[in-house]
């Protein structure tokens, strides 16, 4: 299901994820305001204070992972 960017901004992330509008097998919330496509992750680096950064494939963007969501990447 394709969603317009403006419709994503007007709804809370928890509501979008909870309503099943994003496939939980493909997308994960990794920070209060960040959802990532798991297939777009190149690698994850650990930071200080039990945080991490997600590096994306084919992009220079680096996304933060908060302590609350770090458990999703313990195996990486």
N, C-alpha and C positions, 0 to 999 in steps of 0.2 A: 504494500500500500504506500503510495507516494504522498508525502505531506509537504505542503508549502512551508517555506521558512517562517513566514509570519505567523502561521498557525502554531508552530512549535514555540515561538517566543511568547505567545499569549497564554500558553498552558504551562503548568508546573511540570518539571521533569518526572516527578513521582507519578503524576496523573497519566502522563504519556506512556511511561513504562508499565504502570499498573493496568492500564486499559488494553494492553497488548497491541498498541499501535506500532511498536518497534519489536522486532523478533529478539527475544531474550537470548537466543543462541548466537546472535550476531552482534548485538549491542549491549553495552554495560555502562552503568553510571559509575564514574571513577572519582568524582568530586561533586561538591554541592551543585555546581553549574556546568558539569562536563559529562557528556555521554560520548562514548567512542565506539566506532565500528571495530570489532575485535579482529576482523580480517585485514584491517588497515595498519595494524601494529607491526612495526619493524622489530623493536626491542624495548625492554623496560630497564631503567637504571634506578638503583636504590639511592635515596637521598638521606640526609640527616633527619633525626627525629621521627623515624618510622614513616617516611614518605617515599614517593617514587615519582619518576617522570616517564611518560610514554613517548617514544619516538615513532613517528609515522613513516610508512613506506611512501616514497616519491614526494615527500613534503619536508620542509624544514621545521614545521610546527612541533613544539614540545608541549604535551599536555600534563598537567599535574595530577597526581593520584594522592588523595588525602588518606590519613591513617584509617579512617572509617572504611575505606574500600581497598586497602592494601591486601587484605586477605585473598582477594580475587587473583592476585599475581604472585603469591608465595611460591607456587610451583615453577614459575618462569625464571 
